Amino acid sequence: MERESFNVEGIEIEIEKYDKEDSDADRRKIAYAFKMIREESGMSRNEFSAWLGVPYRTMQEWELGRRKMPEYVLRLIAYKVVNEKEKGRIGQDKS
């Protein structure tokens, strides 16, 4: 399948191109982007939900694509991750 690049506040995410008639494509795209942003932070779901102050279950539903996260929330979270990484507050090796 063809791939496309999706940039969220400086985090480049490669996703599969979906058929325009696929009504769930946008929800899956946001869910995948959220998962990639969390992985970029180097945190587990549990750590990430605590760090953001978002209930674990809500975050899990977003990441699994069961509920659609508003795109502005995705962008705010990506912005926070990018800025905290630049400041060296997250993403460091835990060794």
C-alpha positions in Angstrom: 0.0 0.0 0.0 1.1 3.6 -0.7 2.5 5.6 2.2 2.3 9.3 3.0 4.0 11.6 5.5 2.1 13.3 8.2 3.8 16.1 10.2 2.5 16.9 13.7 4.3 19.8 15.3 7.6 18.7 14.0 7.2 15.0 14.5 7.2 13.2 11.1 4.9 10.2 10.9 4.6 7.8 8.0 1.2 6.4 7.5 -0.6 4.2 4.9 -2.7 6.1 2.4 -6.3 5.2 2.8 -9.1 5.1 0.4 -11.1 8.4 0.4 -14.3 6.4 0.8 -13.0 4.8 4.1 -15.0 6.6 6.8 -12.7 5.4 9.6 -9.5 6.4 7.9 -9.2 9.7 9.7 -9.8 8.1 13.1 -7.1 5.5 12.4 -4.7 8.1 11.2 -5.1 10.2 14.4 -4.8 7.0 16.6 -1.6 5.9 14.8 -0.1 9.4 15.0 -0.9 9.5 18.8 0.8 6.1 19.3 3.9 7.3 17.4 4.1 10.5 19.5 3.9 8.5 22.7 6.6 6.2 21.4 8.7 9.3 20.5 8.5 10.3 24.2 10.0 6.9 25.2 7.2 6.3 27.8 4.8 3.5 28.3 1.0 4.1 28.1 0.8 4.3 31.9 3.7 6.7 32.2 2.4 8.9 29.4 -1.1 9.1 30.7 0.3 10.1 34.2 2.7 12.6 32.6 -0.1 14.2 30.6 -2.7 14.0 33.3 -5.1 12.2 31.0 -7.0 9.2 32.3 -5.3 5.9 31.2 -8.5 4.5 29.7 -9.2 7.7 27.6 -5.7 7.6 26.3 -5.9 3.9 25.6 -9.2 4.4 23.7 -7.5 7.1 21.6 -4.5 5.1 20.8 -6.4 2.0 19.8 -8.7 4.1 17.6 -11.9 3.2 19.5 -12.5 6.9 20.2 -11.4 9.7 18.0 -9.1 12.2 19.6 -9.7 15.8 18.5 -6.9 16.8 16.2 -6.1 20.0 18.2 -5.4 17.7 21.3 -3.1 15.6 19.2 -1.2 18.8 18.1 -1.0 20.1 21.7 0.4 16.8 22.9 2.9 16.6 20.1 4.0 20.2 20.9 4.5 19.3 24.5 6.6 16.2 23.6 8.7 18.1 21.2 9.4 20.9 23.6 10.1 18.6 26.6 12.5 16.5 24.4 14.4 19.7 23.4 14.8 20.6 27.0 16.1 17.2 27.8 13.2 16.4 30.2 12.0 13.3 28.4 13.3 10.7 26.0 16.5 10.1 27.8 17.9 6.5 28.2 16.9 5.1 31.6 20.2 3.3 32.0 
